[in-house]
Amino acid sequence: MFSQVKEDIRSVFHRDPAARNAFEVLTCYPGLHALLIHRFSHWLWTKGVKWLARFLSTLSRWFTGIEIHPGARIGRRFFIDHGMGVVIGETAEIGDDVTLYQGVTLGGTSWNKGKRHPTLRNGVVVGAGAKILGPFEVGENAKVGSNAVVTKEVPADATVVGIPGRVVVRQPKDEDEGRRKAMEEKMGFDAYGMSEEMPDPIAKSIRSILDHMHAVDDRLESMCKSLHKLDKDYRNGDLPPLKNEDFECVSEEK
């Protein structure tokens, strides 16, 4: 058991750069306190000492703001960051290396007995305020965005955002991808600053403009070639270069 406690402490250092030393983590991290109390209360639950297990989980909720039912099964290196408002139901199952942020709910949608709460596979990350409701699986290494409400199965390695939760699919690369990237770099614009997995409407709009510019460039180039065939003296002059400073935002004077 002590080896598992050490592992839980080490997992904090891996996922929280603010952690300075083991003593601070052991005394000042409510997520770790809730997890350690749950490990003991879950052991009592499996031994049939259910009232005491529930009482300990209630005390843990009072002291940490994190409610974990003693019947929930939690794997190794589980990490709750900040943790206030986290709720984990009785039949929830959590794999190894899972991370939850504050305000997350692993809840149910039914009052029937049996499996009512979600199963999170290894490596899942759930953002602040997200709600995962129902007896389904969230696949390995999946990510659930902040404040998303998920009510159906999530495939492995997927990213889920929105209400109701929807899987965000990375756009497949096309033949114009290289040209688009080159033009973005020339203009000093990063269309994917928000990550390709999380679509940004402004980036999407600019990407459409860039695609239109590609089409216009192709048509102009074709016209210039046709003019050159008709008139050998036709000069196809170079376009003026784009300067990065022309696209920089000018800060407002205070």
Legacy VTK file of the C-alpha trace (Angstrom):
# vtk DataFile Version 3.0
C-alpha trace
ASCII
DATASET POLYDATA
POINTS 254 float
0.000 0.000 0.000
2.854 2.378 0.827
4.338 1.798 -2.629
1.016 2.858 -4.176
0.994 6.024 -2.036
4.492 6.867 -3.277
3.331 6.292 -6.836
0.338 8.596 -6.310
2.660 11.309 -4.973
5.066 10.957 -7.899
2.184 11.262 -10.359
1.485 14.757 -8.999
4.987 15.896 -9.926
4.524 14.545 -13.455
1.378 16.580 -14.059
1.633 19.701 -11.900
4.639 21.998 -12.400
3.675 23.906 -9.230
4.532 20.902 -7.035
7.829 21.588 -5.245
8.436 18.705 -2.853
6.809 15.563 -1.468
5.943 17.133 1.892
4.057 19.979 0.222
2.189 17.552 -2.044
1.278 15.279 0.856
0.003 18.116 3.053
-1.427 20.688 0.618
-3.042 18.807 -2.281
-6.745 18.049 -1.661
-6.915 15.844 -4.769
-4.280 13.566 -3.259
-6.021 13.610 0.146
-9.318 12.580 -1.461
-7.601 9.812 -3.413
-5.796 8.369 -0.369
-8.972 8.392 1.719
-10.829 6.756 -1.168
-8.278 3.971 -1.432
-8.921 3.089 2.208
-12.700 3.549 2.062
-12.865 1.424 -1.110
-10.961 -1.335 0.692
-13.534 -1.171 3.513
-16.337 -1.242 0.934
-14.996 -4.427 -0.648
-14.750 -6.002 2.837
-18.420 -5.288 3.510
-17.836 -2.463 6.033
-19.996 -0.165 3.947
-21.277 2.311 6.538
-17.779 3.212 7.677
-16.651 3.450 4.052
-19.478 5.897 3.287
-18.744 7.870 6.454
-15.085 8.271 5.494
-16.024 9.385 1.974
-18.397 11.969 3.498
-15.620 13.290 5.739
-13.376 13.478 2.684
-15.999 15.549 0.871
-16.207 17.972 3.812
-12.447 18.478 3.942
-11.564 18.431 0.229
-14.713 19.378 -1.704
-14.300 16.165 -3.711
-16.983 13.464 -3.567
-15.883 9.947 -4.487
-18.229 7.070 -3.741
-16.320 4.236 -2.019
-17.694 1.788 -4.579
-15.901 3.534 -7.460
-12.864 1.702 -8.839
-9.809 3.863 -9.496
-6.565 2.760 -11.135
-2.958 3.765 -10.605
-1.465 7.256 -10.885
-4.857 8.960 -10.808
-4.605 12.750 -10.517
-7.229 15.336 -9.589
-5.995 18.879 -10.228
-7.461 21.425 -7.780
-10.504 19.179 -7.451
-13.229 21.341 -5.912
-16.620 20.071 -7.053
-15.456 16.753 -8.523
-18.099 14.011 -8.202
-17.419 10.332 -8.985
-20.345 7.920 -8.762
-20.577 4.433 -7.250
-20.187 2.331 -10.410
-17.609 4.566 -12.105
-14.425 2.838 -13.258
-11.206 4.761 -13.869
-8.097 3.326 -15.482
-4.432 4.223 -15.024
-2.901 7.680 -15.613
-6.265 9.460 -15.744
-6.466 13.211 -15.015
-9.545 15.141 -13.872
-9.780 18.887 -13.359
-12.089 20.804 -11.024
-15.845 20.515 -11.354
-15.860 17.214 -13.248
-18.827 14.886 -12.778
-18.779 11.172 -13.558
-22.489 10.671 -13.033
-25.439 8.532 -13.971
-28.660 9.096 -15.870
-30.714 6.340 -14.267
-31.930 5.359 -10.790
-31.823 1.673 -11.651
-29.451 -0.703 -9.897
-26.376 -1.924 -11.713
-23.883 -0.083 -13.884
-24.931 3.578 -14.030
-21.690 5.541 -14.320
-19.005 5.865 -17.004
-15.786 3.908 -17.478
-12.664 5.942 -18.241
-9.854 3.964 -19.856
-6.131 4.598 -19.405
-4.746 8.053 -20.104
-8.052 9.940 -20.304
-7.985 13.687 -19.542
-11.202 15.469 -18.542
-11.269 19.267 -18.544
-12.746 21.538 -15.886
-16.513 21.477 -15.523
-17.075 18.561 -17.894
-19.943 16.144 -17.252
-19.726 12.505 -18.347
-23.095 10.892 -17.722
-24.099 7.288 -18.260
-22.781 3.696 -18.331
-20.502 3.907 -21.371
-16.776 3.931 -22.074
-14.395 6.786 -22.776
-11.566 5.221 -24.778
-7.863 5.278 -24.012
-6.072 8.635 -24.268
-9.303 10.451 -25.112
-9.690 14.098 -24.104
-12.906 15.742 -22.925
-12.972 19.525 -23.263
-13.905 21.922 -20.476
-17.657 22.156 -19.746
-18.508 19.461 -22.304
-21.502 17.227 -21.581
-20.855 13.682 -22.800
-23.688 11.145 -22.885
-22.407 8.528 -25.324
-19.318 6.422 -25.945
-16.074 8.165 -26.889
-13.541 6.334 -29.100
-9.880 6.040 -28.146
-7.628 9.032 -28.900
-10.634 11.247 -29.674
-11.276 14.785 -28.461
-14.811 15.674 -27.344
-16.119 19.240 -27.013
-19.424 21.062 -26.666
-22.948 20.478 -25.370
-23.917 17.835 -26.219
-20.413 16.428 -26.573
-19.274 15.801 -30.130
-16.097 14.209 -31.379
-13.787 16.672 -33.081
-12.166 15.049 -36.108
-8.833 16.333 -37.295
-9.162 17.571 -40.891
-7.318 15.338 -43.397
-4.402 16.953 -45.181
-4.964 17.813 -48.822
-2.674 18.660 -51.706
-2.899 22.391 -50.968
-1.729 21.986 -47.371
1.929 22.758 -48.176
1.071 25.869 -50.169
-1.301 27.076 -47.469
1.347 26.638 -44.806
3.898 28.523 -46.896
1.537 31.471 -47.395
0.691 31.526 -43.674
4.386 31.710 -42.816
4.939 34.476 -45.371
2.097 36.477 -43.830
3.165 35.739 -40.278
-0.171 34.095 -39.510
-0.566 30.890 -37.522
-3.935 29.414 -38.474
-3.537 26.548 -36.052
-2.554 28.425 -32.918
-5.596 26.962 -31.177
-4.510 23.374 -32.074
-5.788 21.406 -35.044
-7.982 19.350 -32.726
-9.916 22.381 -31.453
-11.422 24.287 -34.393
-11.203 28.064 -34.214
-13.818 29.929 -36.315
-11.445 32.815 -37.097
-8.720 30.420 -38.234
-11.274 28.536 -40.305
-12.374 31.760 -42.015
-8.805 32.815 -42.794
-8.078 29.340 -44.109
-11.000 29.739 -46.541
-9.576 33.105 -47.651
-6.177 31.490 -48.233
-7.789 28.762 -50.342
-9.523 31.442 -52.410
-6.206 33.283 -52.832
-4.628 30.053 -54.092
-7.363 29.720 -56.718
-6.933 33.350 -57.810
-3.138 32.918 -58.039
-3.535 29.809 -60.186
-5.924 31.601 -62.545
-3.682 34.660 -62.853
-0.674 32.461 -63.551
-2.606 30.659 -66.278
-3.656 33.992 -67.812
-0.062 35.269 -67.746
1.160 32.148 -69.535
-1.527 32.585 -72.200
-0.578 36.266 -72.676
3.087 35.328 -72.975
2.242 32.853 -75.738
0.329 35.543 -77.629
2.960 38.228 -77.076
6.597 37.248 -76.574
7.385 40.765 -75.342
4.881 40.485 -72.494
6.608 40.945 -69.169
5.422 38.974 -66.176
6.756 41.183 -63.391
7.375 39.957 -59.849
4.794 40.718 -57.208
5.851 42.991 -54.338
7.030 40.997 -51.294
4.900 40.660 -48.167
6.529 42.056 -45.058
5.830 40.569 -41.628
5.675 43.999 -40.004
2.724 44.891 -42.211
0.660 42.218 -40.457
1.666 42.972 -36.882
-1.001 44.295 -34.555
-0.342 47.824 -33.338
-0.929 48.054 -29.606
-3.283 50.756 -28.484
-1.846 53.625 -26.487
-2.949 53.618 -22.877
LINES 1 255
254 0 1 2 3 4 5 6 7 8 9 10 11 12 13 14 15 16 17 18 19 20 21 22 23 24 25 26 27 28 29 30 31 32 33 34 35 36 37 38 39 40 41 42 43 44 45 46 47 48 49 50 51 52 53 54 55 56 57 58 59 60 61 62 63 64 65 66 67 68 69 70 71 72 73 74 75 76 77 78 79 80 81 82 83 84 85 86 87 88 89 90 91 92 93 94 95 96 97 98 99 100 101 102 103 104 105 106 107 108 109 110 111 112 113 114 115 116 117 118 119 120 121 122 123 124 125 126 127 128 129 130 131 132 133 134 135 136 137 138 139 140 141 142 143 144 145 146 147 148 149 150 151 152 153 154 155 156 157 158 159 160 161 162 163 164 165 166 167 168 169 170 171 172 173 174 175 176 177 178 179 180 181 182 183 184 185 186 187 188 189 190 191 192 193 194 195 196 197 198 199 200 201 202 203 204 205 206 207 208 209 210 211 212 213 214 215 216 217 218 219 220 221 222 223 224 225 226 227 228 229 230 231 232 233 234 235 236 237 238 239 240 241 242 243 244 245 246 247 248 249 250 251 252 253
